[in-house]
Amino acid sequence: MTKSINLYVGMDVHKESIDIALADEDGRQEVRHYGSIGGDLPALDQAVRKLQATGKTLHFVYEAGPCGYVIYRHLAGKGLDCVVVAPSMIPKRSGDRVKTDRRDAEMLARLYRAGELGAVYVPHPEDEAVRDLTRAREDAKQAQTRARHQLKAFLLRSGIRYTGKTAWTPAHVRWIAGIKLDQPVQQIVFQEYVEAVTAASDRLERVEGNLRDAVAEWRLKPLVEALQALRGVQLVVAATLAAEIGQIDRFDNPRQLMAYLGLVPSEYSSGSSTRRGSITKCGNTHARRVLTEAAWAYRLPARITPIIARRQDKLARSIRAIAWKAQLRLCKRYRSLRAKGKEQNKVITAIAREIAGFVWAIAREVSAGAKKDGLSTGAALRA
């Protein structure tokens, strides 16, 4: 029986073109440029058929980029092996200042053959759809904030200041509605800014409503509900974490999740010298941002508020215990670090890193509960 020879196919993917390079498993031939094809799937299918005609086992690799995971899912749907790699994790030689599509494709094929590339996690299509919704909500929130800032800046230039304590409360909105400017043109500009704030707020409300509806039908709904047991983690934060991280229990320990989120300190050590700097900030920025926002809730003393109690009402006792343990530890840690004179933003970052560990623990608990329910169901069916 003849053993099939592996052929490693590196692809440098762009919107309009895909450069392809080939690397044979035996290494008898140099890594070679196969050609450049169109960036659409029919052109890729034609190239795949020609490569399959060689009788070799094909292994495809390309960098994650703006074209998403369409190519991965297309090839995987045909039963072909394909991996997506992060550009930041591709080894690069110092002093190599020449970059072309052809060289990038050849480098991918060569490194994949050598086993130097690690595949990134490709989200489930449903998870990616919810992830797009959480990011749309983030964009809507940024648009609302920008519109509000523009309106307040215009009023400040006009010498109009709000004397209340908090902006954008019902009282503040009523105050804005009663503003009348001396110049008619300025009144028109003012009204345009007000309309922009209203439109942005309406958009944000629509997206959040769609997010609530999507989570209600999502396969990760149990995880989203369980994560809300944590203080500072409500629907938006929980859905963002679940959508951005995906299968959380794929991490063997919480330190791996912390590193994935870029919340671990950078390090430069040599010999007896150990130097640690700021966090790496590698990995998923969206998940890291919402964790940092959630960390501010631990400035206050540990307490199960009525809002948290409602979120925990139908959750398992083990999950509620993890959430309470998180409160006791993180609230105490915040006070301890601040008492030592640590800068507040650094303390919040440290708290966010530890929240990631409790997120991992809750995800494992949810996964274990799901497996237990599955076994029970299977036993009932056998009976």
N, C-alpha and C positions, 0 to 999 in steps of 0.2 A: 504494500500500500504506500503510495507516494505521499510524502508529507507536504502540505501546502506551504508555500513561501509567503511570509508577511510582507506587505508593501505599505509603507507609511506615507501618507499623503498630507502634506502641509498646504494650507490654504490661507492666503492673505486676502481677506474679504473686505470689499468696499461696496458702495452703493451701486456703482455701474460696472464693476469688474471683479473678478476673482483670479488671482495668480496662483498657480498650482505647481508644487515641486514634489518630487518623488525620492524616496530613500528605501533601498532594498534592505531586507533583513540581514542578508549574508555580508553586506558591505563590499561586494566585489565591484560594484559600480559606484562612482561618486554620486553624491546627491545632485540631482539634475532638475533643471527647470522644464516642466511639462508644457506650459503655455499659459496664456491668459484667455479667459472666457468671460462671457457676460455675467452680470451679477444676479440674474434671475434663476429660478429653479429649473426651468426647461433646459437652459444651457448647462447647468450643473448635472442634470440627469444624463444628458448626452455624453458628458465627460466621464461620468461614473460607468456608463455602459461600455465605453471603450477600455476603461481600466479593468473592469470585470472580465473582459474578453481575454486578458492575459492569464487568467486562471489563478491569480494570487489573491490572498486574503487581504482586504483593504482595511486600513486603519486611518481615519480622517482626524485632523486636528486644525483648529483655528482659534484666533484670539477673540475674546469677548469684546463687543463694540456696539456701535449704534444700530447695527442691523439685528440685534437681539439673538434669540435662540431659534429662529425660523429654520435655518440650515440644519442645526442639530436635530430638531424634531422631524424634519423631512427625511434625513438620512436614517435616523433611528427607526422611523416608521417603516423603512424598507429593510430593516434587519441589519443595517450596517453599523460597524463600530465607529463612534465619533465622540470626541471630547472637546470641550471648550476650556481654554486656559486664560487666566488673568494676565493682561499685559505687564502688570507690575511684578509678577512672579517669574517672568522669563529671564533666564541668565543672559547677561550681556557682557561682552569683553570690553575692558577699558581701552580707550584709544580708538575704538571702532566708530568712525565718524561718517561712514557711508551707509545710508539707509534708502533702500528701494523696495518696491513691492516684491520683486523677484528674490532679493536677498532675504527678505522677511519670510517668504514662503519656504525657502531652502533651509533657513534656520529652524523653523518650526518642525519641518520633517526630520532634520538631523537630531534635534533635541528630543523629539518624541521617540525616535528610534533608540536613543541612548537612555531613555527612562528618566530624563531630567525635568519633565513637565508634570505638574499636578493639575488634575481636572478641577474646575469650579463646580459648585452645586448648581444644577439646572432646576429651576422651580417647576412645580406642577402647573399646567396651563391655568387652572382655576386659581391657584395661589398668585400667579403673576397678574391675573386680572384684578384681584383684590389689591395687590401691591400697586398697580396703576391707579386704582381708586384712592388709596391712601396718599399717593404722591400728588394726585389731582387736588386732594383736600389741602395738602401742604402748599401747593401753588395758589389755591384760592385764598388761604389765610395770608400768605405773603402779599397778594394783590389787595386784600382788605387793609392790611397794615400800611401799605404804601399809599393807598387812597386817603386813609385817615391822616397820615403824616402830611400829605400835600394840602389837605384842607386846613389843618391846624397851622401850617406854615403860612398859608395865605392870610388867615385871620391875624396871625402875629404881625405880618407885614402891614396890615391895615390898622394895627393898634388895638385889636380886640382880644381880650384875654379872659379865659374862664377862671372864676375865682373859687370854684368848688374844689373838693379834694380829689375826686376820681373822675376821669374822662370816660365817655361812652356809656355812662349809666343812663337810665331813663330821664333823670333830671338834666344831664348834659345834652341829651338829644333834644329835649324840649327847649333848652337854651339856644341851641343852634337854629331850631325852627323859627325862633323869634328875632333873629338877627336881620337888621335892615341897614344897608350901606348907602352912603350919600350919592355915589356915582352910579348911574344906571348900568354902565358897562361892568363895573365891579360887581354889581348885584347878579349880573348874568354869569360872570366867572364863578362867583360864590355858589350859585345854584348848580352849575356844572360839576363842581367839586362835590357838592352834596349828593347829586345823582350818582356820581362815580362811587361814593361810599355806600350808598344804598344798593347799587347793582352788585358790588363786590360782596356785601353782606348777604344778599339774596342768593348769590352763587354759592357762597360758603355753606349756607343753610341747606341748599339743595344737595350738594355733594355729601354733606354729613348725613342727610336723610338716606341717600343712596347707599352710603357705607353701612348704616345700621341695617338696611334691608339685605344687603349682600352678605353681611356677617351672619344674619339669621339663617341663611341657606348654605353657609360655607361648611366644608368638611372639617375645618379647624375651629369651628364654633366652640367646642368644649375647651380648647386651649385658650381662646380669647376670654371666655368667661372665667377660667381659672386664674389667668394672669391678673384679672381685675381685683383679685383678693389682696394684691399688694397695694400699699399706700402710694398715692401719686400715679397709679396706673388705672386709667379709665378706658373707655371704648377705643378712642383714637390711638392712644399709646399701645394698648394691647393688640389691636388689629395691625398696627404698623410693625410691631415686633414679630408677630406671627407671620405676616406676609413677607417681610424683608429677610428674616432669618430662615423661614421655611421649616424644614424638619430639624427642630432644635435637638432632638435626642440623637442626632448623628454625631454630636460631640461627645467624646468619651468622658470628659470632665469639664467643670466650669471654667477652668483656666483656658481651655481651647476656645470656648465661646468668647471669653474676654479678649483673647488675642484676635479672634476673627472680627470683633467689633472695633479693634484698634484702641482699646482702653488700657492696655498694659504699657508700662514705661519703656521707652527706648533705652538701649544699653550699648555702651562702648567700653569693653573691658580688655585689658591686655596685661598678662603677667599677674602681678599682685594688685594691680590697679583696677578698680571697679567704678565705672561712672554710669549713672542712670540719668536720663533726661526726661523730657516731656513725653506724653503718650504718643504712640506710633501713628495714630489716626489712619491706619490702614483699614481696609474692609469697608463695611457698610456705613455710610455717613448718616443715613436716615434713621437707622436703629440707634446709632450712637447719640444722635441729637435728642430723640424722645426719651432715652434713658437719662440723659443729663437733665432734661426738664423735670422728669419724675423725681430726680434726686433732691430737688429743692423742697419737696414735701417733708423730708426728714429733718428739717431744721427745728421743727416743733416737737414737743414731748410725745412719746408713744401713747396712742389712744385709738380705740376702735370707735370712730364717729358713726352716727346713724347712717351716713351715706355709704361708708365702707361696710357696715353691718348688712345693709340691703344687698350689696354686691356679693357678699359672702354667704347669703342666706341659704342657698341650695347647693353649696359646694361641700365636698368631702371634708371630714374633720382633719385629715392629714394635710390638705392644702391650706386650710385656715391656720393650722399650726405653723406651717412654713411661713405664712404671711406675718403672723404675730412674732415669730422669731426674727424675721427681717426687721420689723419695727424696733424691737428691743435692741438689736445689735446696731442698726444703722443710726438710730437717733442718739444712742450713747456714743457711737464712733464720731458722729458729727460734733457733738459737744467736746469730746476729748481732743480732736484735732484742732478745733478752734481755740481751745484753752492753751494748746501748745504754741499758738501764734501762727498757725498755718493760714496761708491766704485762702479766702473763701472759695474762689473758683477751683483751686486745687482740691479743696475738701469736697466740693460737689462732684468733681471728677472721680475722686476716690470712692465716694458713695455710689455713683453710677456704675463703677466697675463691680462693686459688690452686689448691686441690684441684679446685674447680669448673672451672677452666681445663683441667686434665688430664682430668677427666671428659669434657669436650667433645671433647678431642683423641681419646680412646679411642672415643667414640661415632662420631665421623667415620670413624675407621679401620675400625670394625665395619661401618658403612654402606657404605664403599667396597669392603670385602671382599665384602659381600653382593651389591652390584651387579656386581662382577667375576665372581662365581660365576654370577649370573643370565645374564650375557652368554655365559659359557662353555657353560652349559647350553643356551641358545638356539642357539648355533653348532652344538652337537652334534646338536640336534634337526633343524636345517636340513641337516646333513650326512646 
